Amino acid sequence: MTPPDHAAPRTWRKPPFIANPLLRYGLWLVVIVYLVWAFGSLPFNWARISEGLPRAARIFGGGFPPSFERSGLLITGFKESFQIAILATLLGVALSIPFAVMAAKNVAPKPIYLLGRAVIIISRSFHPVIVAILFVAAVGFGPLAGILTLTIYSIGFVGKLLAEEIEEIDWGQVEAMKAAGAGYLATLIYAVFPQILPRQVGLSMYQLDSNLRASAVVGIVGAGGIGGTLMNAFGRYDYDFAFAILLTIIAVILVSEGISGWVRKKIW
Amino acid sequence: MLEISKLVKRYGRDEPVLKELDLKVEGSSVVSIVGASGAGKSTMLRCINRLVEPTSGSIKLNGNELVNLRGGELRRARRKIGMVFQGFNLIDRLTVMENVLAGRLGYVNLFQAITRRYPQSDIERAFSLMERVGIAHYANKRADELSGGERQRVGVVRALMQEPEILLADEPTASLDPRTSEQIMKLLQSLASELSLPVLINIHNVAQAKAYTERIVGLRHGRMIFDGLPADFDKEALDAIYGGIETAEDEITEEPGRSGREAAHDAP
């Protein structure tokens, strides 16, 4: 194969990701031009930024040491956040199952599929804060708005991932149930749900994490929970209390992360 | 009695996979269907229980036309047709007993299926069949904890739970080691005579087809080119079926060491 006079050593380099050199360097040029233009045209007020930096330092300075003096308020806020997050997760996860089945191409007929996809896309298209603002306007301040917001958020997220999981199941098990003469629902329950169960539990735990975090955010726009407490603390320049709240949020998320990891491992 | 006549299956606009296939299986005989990959063996079997929709033709089981059945009628027809799969197609995360009882899904209602409250007679049938094939002690084990041979036994028992009038086996031994696959073939053979059940087996292993079945049907490019006794299945027939496909070992046509088999299972 090799020519007899192989003088030059054979070399190999990974072929470039984009074969056309013009396109390859052209793309780099476009990226650089865009960055220069974006930084040049956005109104950064450097004077305002340098003025604000000391203030930022004061806020953070005021946060030290964090004050857990008003722990009653902290506990009440978290209790409400937990209630919102858990209720919304239960509701959202329960509702996400039918929507996920509807939105899975392999188990739903075309019109149902489109409907299911539409529901999931709509509930995913707005950030929880925007949905929360709408619900606060609709049902008033308080935890109900938070629960509704996070339920929608959960349906969108869990429903989408679950639908994708259903589309990737081992179809042989479905065929086996069909071959036994099982009806549609019995096939779903026997051949589809056991296959997506671990994923479903994992997603629910993840969604609980996520809802806890989000419940703090939607609280800021008035949908109840620790977010409201945090907002009040900021409003009253209680930076030490606000910092305590932030630390507690981190701790809670860490703990729930640990628990969800453990549960997921157990269920597999 | 199974009567297939002028069965055609084509996928899209491609050349038909099955070209006006005729096949008649009477009484309780064990029939093996051999052919190269792509010859249409699997498609033919799946047309019988309508996991694959036939393009045209007729399939009659004990006088009932299967081709035009819809909905509930199709499910009632399917429960009389047991199927054993190459990949077992067990519900991995359910127990062996649940898998076995899943064979009754065509008979029980949805509530019974969800709560696993199967009729006493089903549970007794399950235990006696599991004892027959030697897996009764695994009843509460998860299906994915079993070995390949044991899993296929579960598959066979699940199919038999349907009280089938015919058993279809789609390469039931292809995922098993040689010894285990012999055991499964023996099991299918003896169950067929015990339950006087016609069995159709798709199989690649010609030696096993000759050893454990009473009739061999050879398919090539969607047409039947051999139909006869194992004794008549000679080198010529093998070449006709696999012609152009190299078969290096000549022993592929030789039967494994079993004699006097023909006399044993000639019962009507």
HADDOCK unambig.tbl for C-alpha pairs under 7 A between the chains (distance, minus, plus):
assign (segid A and resid 172 and name CA) (segid B and resid 89 and name CA) 5.13 0.50 0.50
assign (segid A and resid 173 and name CA) (segid B and resid 89 and name CA) 4.70 0.50 0.50
assign (segid A and resid 173 and name CA) (segid B and resid 90 and name CA) 6.01 0.50 0.50
assign (segid A and resid 173 and name CA) (segid B and resid 91 and name CA) 6.02 0.50 0.50
assign (segid A and resid 176 and name CA) (segid B and resid 89 and name CA) 6.14 0.50 0.50
assign (segid A and resid 179 and name CA) (segid B and resid 49 and name CA) 6.58 0.50 0.50
assign (segid A and resid 179 and name CA) (segid B and resid 78 and name CA) 5.78 0.50 0.50
assign (segid A and resid 179 and name CA) (segid B and resid 79 and name CA) 6.93 0.50 0.50
assign (segid A and resid 179 and name CA) (segid B and resid 83 and name CA) 6.56 0.50 0.50
assign (segid A and resid 180 and name CA) (segid B and resid 78 and name CA) 6.09 0.50 0.50
assign (segid A and resid 180 and name CA) (segid B and resid 79 and name CA) 4.94 0.50 0.50
assign (segid A and resid 180 and name CA) (segid B and resid 82 and name CA) 6.67 0.50 0.50
assign (segid A and resid 180 and name CA) (segid B and resid 103 and name CA) 5.48 0.50 0.50
assign (segid A and resid 180 and name CA) (segid B and resid 105 and name CA) 6.56 0.50 0.50
assign (segid A and resid 180 and name CA) (segid B and resid 106 and name CA) 5.99 0.50 0.50
assign (segid A and resid 180 and name CA) (segid B and resid 162 and name CA) 6.71 0.50 0.50
assign (segid A and resid 181 and name CA) (segid B and resid 75 and name CA) 4.32 0.50 0.50
assign (segid A and resid 181 and name CA) (segid B and resid 76 and name CA) 6.24 0.50 0.50
assign (segid A and resid 181 and name CA) (segid B and resid 78 and name CA) 4.89 0.50 0.50
assign (segid A and resid 181 and name CA) (segid B and resid 79 and name CA) 4.54 0.50 0.50
assign (segid A and resid 181 and name CA) (segid B and resid 105 and name CA) 6.50 0.50 0.50
assign (segid A and resid 181 and name CA) (segid B and resid 106 and name CA) 4.30 0.50 0.50
assign (segid A and resid 182 and name CA) (segid B and resid 75 and name CA) 6.64 0.50 0.50
assign (segid A and resid 182 and name CA) (segid B and resid 105 and name CA) 4.84 0.50 0.50
assign (segid A and resid 182 and name CA) (segid B and resid 106 and name CA) 4.59 0.50 0.50
assign (segid A and resid 186 and name CA) (segid B and resid 110 and name CA) 6.19 0.50 0.50
assign (segid A and resid 186 and name CA) (segid B and resid 113 and name CA) 6.76 0.50 0.50
assign (segid A and resid 191 and name CA) (segid B and resid 91 and name CA) 6.24 0.50 0.50
assign (segid A and resid 194 and name CA) (segid B and resid 93 and name CA) 6.01 0.50 0.50
